[in-house]
Structure formats: C-alpha cells, structure tokens
Amino acid sequence: MQIYDQLSLLSSNTTNSRVSPIHSAFAKNIQKKQNLKNKTASKPSSHCRSHITELVISKFCSNLEQMLLPMLSFQTQSNNNRWVTWVSNNTIDKNLLLDFGVELDFLRMIYPKNQTDLFSLTSKALSTGNSQCVVSIFDSITEQQRIELNKAAELGQCTGILVTLRN
C-alpha cells in the first residue's frame, strides 16, 4: 500500500520525466479506487449488518472445543479491555485453554442451568457492552431468537458467535 501512495505522490507532484506514463496511469487508477473506497465507506449501508456469526456443527462432533479454542485465543489476545464471554453448558479444562493460548485474564465463562437460561444469559452478555465477543453453544435456536440476539449484540457493540448443534 505504501508503494502505491508513493507512486501516486510521485506522479502527481513531479514534473520529472523519469516517471513513466505507465506508472502515472497506474498511480491514477489506484487513486481513483481509493477515492471510490473512501466515498462508499462513508455512506451508511442500506442493508442490515449482523453482529452474529452462526456455526452449525454436528452434535456428534467429538472435538468441538478444539475447533472453537483458536477463535477464543484470537479474541482474547486482540481484546480492547472487554471480556470474551463463553456461555455454554460445555466446560473446558483450564489447561486446554492455556495450551491454545487463551488469555485467561480476558475470558469470562458462564455456565447456565438450562436452555432458557442459556438464551437469556447470552442476550444479557451481548447487550451489556462489557464483552467484545460472546460465544454460546445452543442445541437449537429459532429465527426470532437470532433476531433478538443480533439486536442485543448491536446494543452492546459486540460480536456474537452462536454455535448450534445439529444431527
């Protein structure tokens, strides 16, 4: 990216003939793309953006935690002084978390009693604003619950990772 900026500056700020027409055209093309990107980035989107990512995994998956731990590790290492919250009936061994590089100081684990509590605790964790990411594992989830969780994540300005288990 820096080289493109340098080419752009070189082609627009110099009268030196050492800049070839190809480089000048290349730099102008890059500048046009950057201007277009800046214009579209500042416009509000007309479509709904989800704060929720849903992963559908087999109920018979024997290594579910091992699949999710790299994500937990990344989220806890890239924290912005907010929690990564794990809401699930599935417990994870502390040593396994450490093996995957999870920063335990930024991980909060919540173990609900049942599926109803799972939904309400996930919604609360998403909406309160003290988590940057909330990971929850559901046996099943309805479309209405997805919508409610997305609204909660938007309110709390965080990301939700919903894992749903299917046969």
MDAnalysis code that builds the backbone (N, CA, C; Angstrom):
import MDAnalysis as mda
import numpy as np

u = mda.Universe.empty(501, n_residues=167, atom_resindex=np.repeat(np.arange(167), 3), trajectory=True)
u.add_TopologyAttr("name", ["N", "CA", "C"] * 167)
u.add_TopologyAttr("resid", np.arange(1, 168))
u.add_TopologyAttr("resname", ["MET", "GLN", "ILE", "TYR", "ASP", "GLN", "LEU", "SER", "LEU", "LEU", "SER", "SER", "ASN", "THR", "THR", "ASN", "SER", "ARG", "VAL", "SER", "PRO", "ILE", "HIS", "SER", "ALA", "PHE", "ALA", "LYS", "ASN", "ILE", "GLN", "LYS", "LYS", "GLN", "ASN", "LEU", "LYS", "ASN", "LYS", "THR", "ALA", "SER", "LYS", "PRO", "SER", "SER", "HIS", "CYS", "ARG", "SER", "HIS", "ILE", "THR", "GLU", "LEU", "VAL", "ILE", "SER", "LYS", "PHE", "CYS", "SER", "ASN", "LEU", "GLU", "GLN", "MET", "LEU", "LEU", "PRO", "MET", "LEU", "SER", "PHE", "GLN", "THR", "GLN", "SER", "ASN", "ASN", "ASN", "ARG", "TRP", "VAL", "THR", "TRP", "VAL", "SER", "ASN", "ASN", "THR", "ILE", "ASP", "LYS", "ASN", "LEU", "LEU", "LEU", "ASP", "PHE", "GLY", "VAL", "GLU", "LEU", "ASP", "PHE", "LEU", "ARG", "MET", "ILE", "TYR", "PRO", "LYS", "ASN", "GLN", "THR", "ASP", "LEU", "PHE", "SER", "LEU", "THR", "SER", "LYS", "ALA", "LEU", "SER", "THR", "GLY", "ASN", "SER", "GLN", "CYS", "VAL", "VAL", "SER", "ILE", "PHE", "ASP", "SER", "ILE", "THR", "GLU", "GLN", "GLN", "ARG", "ILE", "GLU", "LEU", "ASN", "LYS", "ALA", "ALA", "GLU", "LEU", "GLY", "GLN", "CYS", "THR", "GLY", "ILE", "LEU", "VAL", "THR", "LEU", "ARG", "ASN"])
u.atoms.positions = np.array([
    [0.821, -1.187, 0.000],
    [0.000, 0.000, 0.000],
    [0.864, 1.248, 0.000],
    [1.931, 1.232, 0.753],
    [2.797, 2.403, 0.802],
    [3.396, 2.708, -0.555],
    [3.775, 1.682, -1.290],
    [4.364, 1.913, -2.600],
    [3.372, 2.582, -3.535],
    [2.083, 2.226, -3.442],
    [1.080, 2.859, -4.279],
    [0.929, 4.326, -3.914],
    [0.947, 4.622, -2.625],
    [0.869, 6.009, -2.194],
    [2.067, 6.802, -2.692],
    [3.244, 6.198, -2.644],
    [4.447, 6.870, -3.138],
    [4.354, 7.104, -4.630],
    [3.861, 6.110, -5.387],
    [3.686, 6.283, -6.828],
    [2.693, 7.387, -7.112],
    [1.621, 7.424, -6.341],
    [0.620, 8.452, -6.528],
    [1.208, 9.833, -6.279],
    [1.950, 9.979, -5.194],
    [2.584, 11.254, -4.894],
    [3.609, 11.617, -5.957],
    [4.365, 10.651, -6.373],
    [5.398, 10.879, -7.364],
    [4.797, 11.337, -8.672],
    [3.703, 10.714, -9.097],
    [3.113, 11.064, -10.381],
    [2.371, 12.395, -10.329],
    [1.829, 12.760, -9.178],
    [1.056, 13.996, -9.110],
    [1.893, 15.201, -8.706],
    [3.018, 14.988, -8.062],
    [3.799, 16.117, -7.550],
    [5.082, 16.382, -8.313],
    [5.295, 15.720, -9.386],
    [6.560, 15.915, -10.071],
    [6.338, 16.213, -11.537],
    [7.236, 16.978, -12.062],
    [7.245, 17.227, -13.496],
    [8.418, 16.497, -14.117],
    [9.089, 15.715, -13.314],
    [10.248, 14.970, -13.761],
    [9.801, 13.908, -14.757],
    [10.474, 13.785, -15.847],
    [10.090, 12.834, -16.883],
    [10.510, 11.414, -16.553],
    [11.150, 11.196, -15.392],
    [11.568, 9.860, -15.030],
    [10.381, 8.972, -14.668],
    [9.237, 9.548, -14.358],
    [8.055, 8.758, -14.054],
    [7.427, 8.356, -15.382],
    [7.360, 7.073, -15.611],
    [6.831, 6.599, -16.887],
    [5.327, 6.812, -16.945],
    [4.788, 6.924, -18.145],
    [3.331, 7.062, -18.283],
    [2.582, 5.863, -17.685],
    [3.196, 4.683, -17.727],
    [2.552, 3.502, -17.147],
    [2.411, 3.663, -15.644],
    [3.497, 4.118, -14.991],
    [3.430, 4.332, -13.544],
    [2.433, 5.427, -13.195],
    [2.410, 6.463, -14.010],
    [1.485, 7.560, -13.762],
    [0.042, 7.083, -13.887],
    [-0.251, 6.314, -14.930],
    [-1.605, 5.786, -15.118],
    [-1.961, 4.814, -13.996],
    [-0.996, 3.996, -13.606],
    [-1.202, 3.041, -12.515],
    [-1.546, 3.784, -11.229],
    [-0.770, 4.828, -10.943],
    [-0.991, 5.608, -9.720],
    [-2.353, 6.293, -9.748],
    [-2.750, 6.822, -10.916],
    [-4.060, 7.472, -11.021],
    [-5.188, 6.467, -10.812],
    [-5.008, 5.259, -11.353],
    [-6.011, 4.203, -11.182],
    [-6.153, 3.838, -9.713],
    [-5.013, 3.698, -9.023],
    [-5.027, 3.407, -7.585],
    [-5.728, 4.528, -6.831],
    [-5.445, 5.777, -7.210],
    [-6.055, 6.921, -6.534],
    [-7.569, 6.928, -6.743],
    [-8.022, 6.604, -7.962],
    [-9.459, 6.537, -8.229],
    [-10.122, 5.481, -7.356],
    [-9.479, 4.312, -7.262],
    [-10.029, 3.240, -6.439],
    [-10.088, 3.656, -4.979],
    [-9.053, 4.352, -4.507],
    [-9.029, 4.803, -3.119],
    [-10.128, 5.833, -2.866],
    [-10.318, 6.759, -3.823],
    [-11.380, 7.754, -3.675],
    [-12.748, 7.089, -3.644],
    [-12.963, 6.089, -4.520],
    [-14.229, 5.364, -4.532],
    [-14.432, 4.629, -3.211],
    [-13.369, 4.003, -2.712],
    [-13.452, 3.288, -1.442],
    [-13.814, 4.250, -0.311],
    [-13.194, 5.431, -0.276],
    [-13.483, 6.414, 0.767],
    [-14.931, 6.892, 0.689],
    [-15.441, 7.084, -0.532],
    [-16.825, 7.534, -0.686],
    [-17.805, 6.477, -0.203],
    [-17.577, 5.218, -0.593],
    [-18.505, 4.168, -0.192],
    [-18.380, 3.835, 1.280],
    [-17.203, 4.013, 1.858],
    [-17.027, 3.717, 3.281],
    [-17.782, 4.718, 4.148],
    [-17.940, 5.957, 3.660],
    [-18.595, 6.964, 4.478],
    [-20.114, 6.916, 4.373],
    [-20.639, 6.218, 3.360],
    [-22.086, 6.126, 3.207],
    [-22.650, 5.041, 4.113],
    [-23.768, 5.292, 4.764],
    [-24.383, 4.240, 5.563],
    [-24.909, 3.135, 4.658],
    [-24.814, 1.945, 5.120],
    [-25.261, 0.794, 4.352],
    [-26.770, 0.702, 4.383],
    [-27.350, 0.309, 3.259],
    [-28.802, 0.174, 3.209],
    [-29.259, -1.209, 3.654],
    [-28.328, -2.143, 3.794],
    [-28.731, -3.474, 4.226],
    [-28.339, -3.695, 5.690],
    [-29.021, -4.615, 6.306],
    [-28.806, -4.899, 7.724],
    [-27.505, -5.673, 7.910],
    [-26.697, -5.242, 8.814],
    [-25.465, -5.950, 9.136],
    [-25.671, -6.732, 10.422],
    [-25.241, -7.957, 10.391],
    [-25.403, -8.804, 11.559],
    [-24.166, -8.730, 12.444],
    [-24.400, -8.725, 13.725],
    [-23.316, -8.790, 14.694],
    [-23.118, -10.225, 15.167],
    [-23.877, -11.125, 14.555],
    [-23.869, -12.523, 14.958],
    [-23.329, -13.392, 13.827],
    [-22.443, -14.303, 14.201],
    [-21.984, -15.341, 13.287],
    [-22.465, -16.660, 13.854],
    [-23.049, -17.467, 12.989],
    [-23.555, -18.745, 13.471],
    [-22.786, -19.886, 12.813],
    [-22.331, -20.800, 13.641],
    [-21.669, -22.006, 13.176],
    [-22.590, -23.179, 13.463],
    [-22.817, -23.995, 12.459],
    [-23.648, -25.181, 12.632],
    [-22.719, -26.381, 12.623],
    [-22.742, -27.120, 13.724],
    [-21.822, -28.241, 13.905],
    [-22.611, -29.470, 14.331],
    [-22.157, -30.601, 13.921],
    [-22.814, -31.859, 14.274],
    [-22.799, -32.068, 15.788],
    [-23.914, -32.590, 16.305],
    [-23.983, -32.934, 17.727],
    [-22.970, -34.011, 18.083],
    [-22.562, -34.750, 17.087],
    [-21.657, -35.866, 17.315],
    [-20.186, -35.485, 17.152],
    [-19.924, -34.203, 16.989],
    [-18.547, -33.725, 16.856],
    [-17.824, -33.919, 18.184],
    [-16.761, -34.681, 18.155],
    [-16.071, -35.006, 19.409],
    [-15.044, -33.956, 19.813],
    [-14.691, -33.064, 18.914],
    [-13.660, -32.081, 19.233],
    [-14.168, -30.647, 19.076],
    [-15.387, -30.409, 19.511],
    [-15.999, -29.087, 19.403],
    [-15.138, -28.007, 20.048],
    [-14.702, -28.235, 21.272],
    [-13.918, -27.223, 21.973],
    [-12.609, -26.927, 21.224],
    [-11.973, -27.970, 20.706],
    [-10.719, -27.765, 19.985],
    [-10.935, -26.948, 18.716],
    [-12.130, -27.033, 18.142],
    [-12.447, -26.222, 16.967],
    [-12.657, -24.756, 17.350],
    [-13.212, -24.539, 18.539],
    [-13.539, -23.173, 18.954],
    [-12.386, -22.463, 19.671],
    [-11.478, -23.223, 20.249],
    [-10.416, -22.606, 21.053],
    [-9.496, -21.667, 20.273],
    [-9.150, -21.945, 19.027],
    [-8.351, -20.945, 18.295],
    [-9.071, -19.599, 18.160],
    [-10.403, -19.631, 17.994],
    [-11.161, -18.379, 17.943],
    [-11.122, -17.668, 19.293],
    [-11.296, -18.431, 20.364],
    [-11.219, -17.832, 21.702],
    [-9.844, -17.220, 21.942],
    [-8.813, -17.935, 21.532],
    [-7.457, -17.440, 21.710],
    [-7.268, -16.124, 20.970],
    [-7.676, -16.093, 19.717],
    [-7.544, -14.864, 18.928],
    [-8.315, -13.720, 19.578],
    [-9.553, -13.979, 19.975],
    [-10.379, -12.926, 20.563],
    [-9.791, -12.401, 21.879],
    [-9.272, -13.292, 22.718],
    [-8.714, -12.821, 23.998],
    [-7.401, -12.090, 23.797],
    [-6.649, -12.436, 22.768],
    [-5.375, -11.755, 22.516],
    [-5.559, -10.416, 21.824],
    [-6.674, -10.233, 21.162],
    [-6.916, -8.969, 20.461],
    [-7.959, -8.137, 21.193],
    [-7.992, -8.272, 22.498],
    [-9.036, -7.609, 23.284],
    [-8.852, -6.105, 23.289],
    [-9.908, -5.421, 23.618],
    [-9.864, -3.970, 23.807],
    [-10.391, -3.646, 25.204],
    [-9.823, -4.354, 26.173],
    [-10.206, -4.201, 27.582],
    [-11.662, -4.567, 27.838],
    [-12.165, -5.491, 27.027],
    [-13.501, -6.032, 27.233],
    [-13.381, -7.551, 27.252],
    [-14.335, -8.179, 27.877],
    [-14.331, -9.623, 28.031],
    [-14.571, -10.350, 26.715],
    [-14.106, -11.566, 26.660],
    [-14.612, -12.575, 25.745],
    [-15.403, -13.501, 26.660],
    [-16.675, -13.665, 26.366],
    [-17.563, -14.402, 27.262],
    [-17.992, -15.713, 26.621],
    [-17.804, -16.790, 27.355],
    [-18.197, -18.138, 26.937],
    [-19.451, -18.481, 27.714],
    [-20.577, -18.689, 27.023],
    [-21.832, -19.050, 27.678],
    [-22.244, -20.418, 27.132],
    [-22.086, -21.431, 27.960],
    [-22.371, -22.785, 27.488],
    [-22.447, -23.748, 28.666],
    [-23.113, -24.853, 28.425],
    [-23.110, -25.941, 29.397],
    [-21.830, -26.757, 29.289],
    [-21.109, -26.574, 28.199],
    [-19.858, -27.296, 27.977],
    [-18.731, -26.630, 28.759],
    [-18.131, -27.372, 29.664],
    [-16.992, -26.849, 30.411],
    [-15.708, -27.171, 29.650],
    [-14.725, -26.311, 29.830],
    [-13.439, -26.505, 29.167],
    [-12.354, -26.507, 30.231],
    [-11.462, -27.443, 30.140],
    [-10.348, -27.556, 31.063],
    [-9.416, -26.346, 30.929],
    [-9.020, -25.780, 32.048],
    [-8.142, -24.604, 32.066],
    [-6.829, -24.875, 31.330],
    [-6.259, -26.068, 31.506],
    [-5.003, -26.390, 30.833],
    [-5.160, -26.429, 29.318],
    [-6.323, -26.882, 28.851],
    [-6.584, -26.893, 27.418],
    [-6.668, -25.463, 26.883],
    [-7.314, -24.597, 27.639],
    [-7.371, -23.181, 27.256],
    [-5.967, -22.593, 27.138],
    [-5.143, -22.866, 28.131],
    [-3.770, -22.356, 28.116],
    [-2.964, -22.940, 26.958],
    [-3.177, -24.214, 26.657],
    [-2.474, -24.856, 25.538],
    [-2.774, -24.165, 24.216],
    [-3.982, -23.647, 24.079],
    [-4.367, -22.966, 22.843],
    [-4.032, -21.476, 22.866],
    [-3.442, -20.996, 23.943],
    [-3.034, -19.594, 24.011],
    [-4.126, -18.627, 24.414],
    [-5.167, -19.126, 25.053],
    [-6.249, -18.258, 25.511],
    [-5.758, -17.430, 26.692],
    [-5.958, -16.124, 26.613],
    [-5.595, -15.216, 27.702],
    [-6.714, -15.275, 28.748],
    [-6.457, -15.988, 29.825],
    [-7.498, -16.215, 30.832],
    [-7.948, -14.937, 31.530],
    [-7.091, -13.920, 31.551],
    [-7.461, -12.661, 32.194],
    [-8.586, -11.946, 31.454],
    [-8.813, -12.312, 30.195],
    [-9.854, -11.656, 29.407],
    [-10.990, -12.602, 29.029],
    [-11.026, -13.760, 29.670],
    [-12.064, -14.745, 29.390],
    [-12.989, -14.884, 30.595],
    [-14.285, -14.793, 30.325],
    [-15.302, -14.981, 31.353],
    [-16.151, -16.163, 30.916],
    [-16.332, -17.117, 31.808],
    [-17.096, -18.322, 31.484],
    [-18.357, -18.371, 32.326],
    [-19.494, -18.555, 31.654],
    [-20.783, -18.602, 32.316],
    [-21.430, -19.932, 31.956],
    [-21.868, -20.676, 32.982],
    [-22.479, -21.990, 32.779],
    [-23.944, -21.927, 33.202],
    [-24.858, -21.787, 32.257],
    [-26.286, -21.716, 32.591],
    [-26.840, -23.067, 33.020],
    [-27.972, -23.017, 33.700],
    [-28.600, -24.238, 34.214],
    [-29.381, -24.994, 33.134],
    [-29.959, -24.242, 32.165],
    [-30.786, -24.871, 31.129],
    [-30.781, -24.002, 29.868],
    [-31.493, -24.450, 28.840],
    [-31.515, -23.738, 27.558],
    [-32.174, -22.362, 27.668],
    [-33.175, -22.229, 28.534],
    [-33.808, -20.920, 28.716],
    [-32.815, -19.938, 29.323],
    [-32.110, -20.382, 30.340],
    [-31.078, -19.531, 30.942],
    [-29.962, -19.237, 29.947],
    [-29.642, -20.201, 29.113],
    [-28.600, -20.011, 28.105],
    [-28.948, -18.840, 27.196],
    [-30.186, -18.811, 26.717],
    [-30.603, -17.722, 25.843],
    [-30.576, -16.377, 26.570],
    [-31.153, -16.316, 27.762],
    [-31.227, -15.040, 28.478],
    [-29.844, -14.544, 28.894],
    [-28.969, -15.453, 29.321],
    [-27.610, -15.044, 29.704],
    [-26.798, -14.597, 28.493],
    [-26.990, -15.269, 27.369],
    [-26.304, -14.855, 26.142],
    [-26.773, -13.468, 25.729],
    [-28.075, -13.255, 25.768],
    [-28.631, -11.951, 25.409],
    [-28.096, -10.856, 26.324],
    [-28.049, -11.138, 27.607],
    [-27.536, -10.145, 28.561],
    [-26.050, -9.878, 28.340],
    [-25.274, -10.934, 28.094],
    [-23.833, -10.762, 27.856],
    [-23.588, -9.934, 26.593],
    [-24.418, -10.132, 25.577],
    [-24.272, -9.372, 24.335],
    [-24.653, -7.907, 24.517],
    [-25.685, -7.648, 25.267],
    [-26.238, -6.287, 25.337],
    [-25.563, -5.366, 26.346],
    [-24.901, -5.909, 27.358],
    [-24.382, -5.040, 28.418],
    [-23.205, -4.168, 27.990],
    [-22.478, -4.592, 26.962],
    [-21.384, -3.761, 26.466],
    [-20.045, -4.023, 27.115],
    [-19.956, -4.991, 28.022],
    [-18.654, -5.254, 28.635],
    [-17.952, -6.467, 28.025],
    [-18.534, -7.026, 26.964],
    [-17.891, -8.114, 26.226],
    [-17.631, -7.651, 24.803],
    [-16.478, -8.002, 24.289],
    [-16.210, -7.712, 22.880],
    [-16.726, -8.834, 21.997],
    [-16.810, -10.041, 22.573],
    [-17.273, -11.210, 21.850],
    [-17.937, -12.158, 22.841],
    [-19.071, -12.711, 22.435],
    [-19.786, -13.687, 23.250],
    [-19.938, -14.957, 22.420],
    [-19.479, -16.065, 22.962],
    [-19.593, -17.363, 22.292],
    [-20.588, -18.207, 23.071],
    [-21.617, -18.723, 22.374],
    [-22.634, -19.550, 23.016],
    [-22.886, -20.789, 22.182],
    [-23.149, -21.891, 22.878],
    [-23.439, -23.150, 22.204],
    [-24.883, -23.542, 22.518],
    [-25.702, -23.608, 21.466],
    [-27.122, -23.924, 21.591],
    [-27.408, -25.283, 20.979],
    [-28.347, -26.003, 21.594],
    [-28.847, -27.228, 20.965],
    [-29.691, -26.869, 19.747],
    [-30.453, -25.797, 19.870],
    [-31.236, -25.283, 18.744],
    [-31.560, -23.824, 19.043],
    [-31.884, -23.097, 17.982],
    [-32.212, -21.684, 18.137],
    [-33.219, -21.308, 17.057],
    [-34.183, -20.484, 17.416],
    [-35.206, -20.066, 16.460],
    [-34.754, -18.799, 15.733],
    [-35.433, -18.511, 14.638],
    [-35.128, -17.292, 13.886],
    [-35.400, -16.059, 14.750],
    [-36.473, -16.090, 15.526],
    [-36.789, -14.959, 16.408],
    [-35.673, -14.749, 17.448],
    [-35.142, -15.840, 17.992],
    [-34.042, -15.724, 18.948],
    [-32.798, -15.142, 18.281],
    [-32.521, -15.540, 17.044],
    [-31.383, -14.965, 16.303],
    [-31.531, -13.456, 16.166],
    [-32.733, -13.043, 15.821],
    [-33.009, -11.614, 15.656],
    [-32.800, -10.878, 16.976],
    [-33.331, -11.438, 18.059],
    [-33.170, -10.816, 19.374],
    [-31.703, -10.751, 19.797],
    [-30.961, -11.811, 19.533],
    [-29.538, -11.811, 19.896],
    [-28.747, -10.819, 19.041],
    [-29.121, -10.676, 17.785],
    [-28.454, -9.688, 16.944],
    [-28.714, -8.270, 17.458],
    [-29.950, -7.998, 17.869],
    [-30.272, -6.684, 18.446],
    [-29.485, -6.452, 19.729],
    [-29.360, -7.481, 20.548],
    [-28.593, -7.363, 21.794],
    [-27.125, -7.086, 21.488],
    [-26.578, -7.769, 20.494],
    [-25.172, -7.554, 20.122],
    [-24.963, -6.148, 19.577],
    [-25.929, -5.671, 18.811],
    [-25.836, -4.304, 18.285],
    [-25.865, -3.292, 19.427],
    [-26.748, -3.517, 20.379],
    [-26.855, -2.636, 21.538],
    [-25.541, -2.621, 22.334],
    [-24.947, -3.787, 22.549],
    [-23.717, -3.887, 23.320],
    [-22.453, -3.665, 22.507],
    [-22.620, -3.419, 21.209],
    [-21.493, -3.202, 20.299],
    [-20.462, -4.319, 20.422],
    [-20.949, -5.535, 20.278],
    [-20.047, -6.681, 20.346],
    [-20.425, -7.705, 19.283],
    [-19.586, -8.696, 19.178],
    [-19.791, -9.777, 18.225],
    [-20.292, -10.997, 18.967],
    [-21.214, -11.699, 18.371],
    [-21.692, -12.946, 18.934],
    [-21.343, -14.096, 18.020],
    [-20.840, -15.168, 18.590],
    [-20.602, -16.396, 17.844],
    [-21.530, -17.433, 18.429],
    [-22.539, -17.815, 17.642],
    [-23.506, -18.798, 18.084],
    [-23.186, -20.128, 17.421],
    [-22.999, -21.121, 18.234],
    [-22.761, -22.463, 17.732],
    [-24.042, -23.244, 17.958],
    [-24.619, -23.748, 16.880],
    [-25.811, -24.579, 17.017],
    [-25.453, -26.000, 16.626],
    [-25.946, -26.914, 17.414],
    [-25.654, -28.318, 17.205],
    [-26.807, -28.982, 16.473],
    [-26.463, -29.715, 15.427],
    [-27.493, -30.413, 14.644],
    [-27.113, -31.861, 14.480],
    [-28.127, -32.707, 14.214],
    [-27.876, -34.145, 13.958],
    [-27.160, -34.342, 12.647],
])
